[in-house]
Amino acid sequence: MGSTGEPMIEGERASLVLAAVLSLRIQSKHDGTVQLAGRADPRAMAALVRAVDRVERRMRTLGSADLVEQATTYSVRRGEAFTIVAQRAMGAYGMTVAPWQHQLSDAS
């Protein structure tokens, strides 16, 4: 658990989640999809994955799609869950723009 007063994101220390988020960079872009990749402390990356898993799991239980629709919407739901977790982690420390967003604006 986090130290007293440290923000938490989905049960994970916000500082760990943020460290993983800040390590990510655009690996590829294709058909409107952006794939991120990065290297961070394994504990930080694991915290990010666990937080995204928890949000995605809740999103899945709220939806009542059939199995075929669930399979096609998994990546979309996973991306939305990541966005939620990343925004919460950055917001906990007053950040509004992620590093990969700068890469997107530089490419324009």
C-alpha positions as CSV (number, residue, x, y, z in Angstrom):
1,M,0.0,0.0,0.0
2,G,1.0,3.6,-0.5
3,S,2.4,5.8,2.1
4,T,0.2,8.1,4.1
5,G,-1.3,10.8,1.9
6,E,-0.1,9.4,-1.4
7,P,-2.7,9.4,-4.1
8,M,-4.0,6.0,-5.2
9,I,-5.2,4.9,-8.6
10,E,-7.3,1.8,-8.6
11,G,-5.6,0.5,-5.5
12,E,-2.1,1.3,-6.9
13,R,0.3,4.0,-5.8
14,A,-0.2,6.9,-8.2
15,S,3.6,7.6,-8.3
16,L,4.2,4.1,-9.7
17,V,1.4,4.3,-12.2
18,L,2.6,7.8,-13.3
19,A,6.2,6.5,-13.7
20,A,5.0,3.9,-16.1
21,V,2.8,6.3,-18.0
22,L,5.6,8.8,-18.4
23,S,7.9,6.1,-19.8
24,L,5.5,5.4,-22.7
25,R,6.2,6.7,-26.3
26,I,4.5,6.1,-29.6
27,Q,5.7,2.9,-31.2
28,S,3.4,3.0,-34.2
29,K,0.3,4.7,-35.7
30,H,-2.0,3.0,-38.1
31,D,-5.6,3.7,-39.1
32,G,-6.2,6.1,-36.3
33,T,-4.8,3.7,-33.7
34,V,-1.7,4.6,-31.7
35,Q,0.4,1.9,-30.1
36,L,2.5,2.9,-27.1
37,A,5.5,1.1,-25.7
38,G,8.1,1.9,-23.1
39,R,10.4,0.7,-20.4
40,A,10.0,1.5,-16.8
41,D,10.6,-0.1,-13.4
42,P,8.9,-3.5,-13.5
43,R,6.9,-2.6,-10.4
44,A,5.7,0.6,-12.1
45,M,4.6,-1.2,-15.3
46,A,2.9,-3.9,-13.2
47,A,1.0,-1.3,-11.2
48,L,-0.2,0.3,-14.5
49,V,-1.3,-3.0,-15.9
50,R,-3.2,-3.9,-12.7
51,A,-4.9,-0.6,-12.6
52,V,-6.0,-0.9,-16.3
53,D,-7.1,-4.4,-15.6
54,R,-9.4,-3.3,-12.8
55,V,-11.0,-0.5,-14.8
56,E,-11.4,-2.7,-17.9
57,R,-13.0,-5.4,-15.7
58,R,-15.5,-3.0,-14.3
59,M,-16.3,-1.6,-17.8
60,R,-16.9,-5.2,-19.1
61,T,-19.3,-6.0,-16.3
62,L,-21.3,-2.9,-17.0
63,G,-21.7,-3.9,-20.7
64,S,-24.1,-6.6,-21.7
65,A,-22.8,-7.4,-25.2
66,D,-22.9,-10.9,-26.7
67,L,-19.6,-12.8,-27.1
68,V,-18.8,-11.7,-30.6
69,E,-19.3,-8.1,-29.8
70,Q,-17.2,-8.5,-26.6
71,A,-14.3,-9.9,-28.6
72,T,-14.4,-6.9,-31.1
73,T,-14.8,-4.3,-28.4
74,Y,-12.0,-5.6,-26.1
75,S,-9.3,-3.5,-27.6
76,V,-11.4,-0.4,-27.6
77,R,-12.5,-1.0,-24.0
78,R,-8.9,-1.7,-23.0
79,G,-7.7,1.6,-24.7
80,E,-10.4,3.5,-22.9
81,A,-9.4,2.0,-19.5
82,F,-5.8,2.9,-20.2
83,T,-6.8,6.5,-21.0
84,I,-8.8,6.7,-17.7
85,V,-6.0,5.4,-15.6
86,A,-3.3,7.6,-17.3
87,Q,-5.5,10.7,-16.9
88,R,-6.1,10.0,-13.2
89,A,-2.4,9.4,-12.6
90,M,-1.3,12.6,-14.4
91,G,-4.1,14.5,-12.7
92,A,-2.9,13.4,-9.3
93,Y,0.3,15.3,-9.9
94,G,-1.2,18.3,-11.8
95,M,-0.2,17.1,-15.3
96,T,-2.5,17.6,-18.3
97,V,-0.5,16.4,-21.3
98,A,1.2,13.0,-21.7
99,P,4.6,12.7,-23.4
100,W,3.1,10.8,-26.4
101,Q,0.6,13.7,-26.9
102,H,3.6,15.9,-27.7
103,Q,4.8,13.4,-30.2
104,L,1.4,13.5,-31.9
105,S,1.4,17.3,-32.1
106,D,5.0,17.3,-33.4
107,A,4.1,15.0,-36.2
108,S,1.3,17.2,-37.4
